[in-house]
Amino acid sequence: MAEAWIRLRYEEESTAKAVHEAISPDNYQAPEGIDVQAVREGATLRIWVKTKRLRSLLPTLDDLLACIQAAERALEALSG
């Protein structure tokens, strides 16, 4: 097993909420053998990724961070 935690702190709680919704299970489907859980606490988003194999962890984190970055860019475009 391999696991990683990601903690993202945003200036606004609404940003954390929007990013959390963007990577929710309805929008981000992790492959079999990979568990992704995200919890929002105010303006902080905590994400836990657990994989059966170490070699799956980094690509999973890369995909997840790309989804987060896309959500953040979309929010910036809407606000800017």
Residue pairs with C-beta under 8 A, 6 or more apart in sequence:
1 50
1 51
1 52
2 50
2 51
2 53
2 54
2 56
2 57
3 48
3 49
3 50
3 51
3 57
4 48
4 49
4 57
4 61
5 46
5 47
5 48
5 49
6 45
6 46
6 47
6 48
6 49
6 61
6 64
6 65
7 44
7 45
7 46
7 47
8 16
8 19
8 44
8 45
8 46
8 47
8 68
9 43
9 44
9 45
10 16
10 19
10 43
10 44
10 45
11 43
12 43
13 42
13 43
15 43
15 72
15 75
16 40
16 42
16 43
16 44
16 45
17 40
18 71
18 75
19 45
19 68
19 71
19 72
19 75
20 38
20 40
20 45
21 27
22 28
22 67
22 68
22 70
22 71
22 74
23 36
23 38
23 47
23 64
23 67
23 68
23 71
24 38
25 36
27 67
28 36
28 64
28 67
30 36
30 60
31 56
31 60
33 51
33 52
33 53
33 56
34 49
34 50
34 51
34 52
34 56
34 60
35 48
35 49
35 50
35 51
36 47
36 48
36 49
36 50
36 60
36 64
37 47
37 48
38 45
38 46
38 47
38 48
39 45
39 46
39 47
40 46
47 64
49 57
49 60
49 61
49 64
51 57
51 60
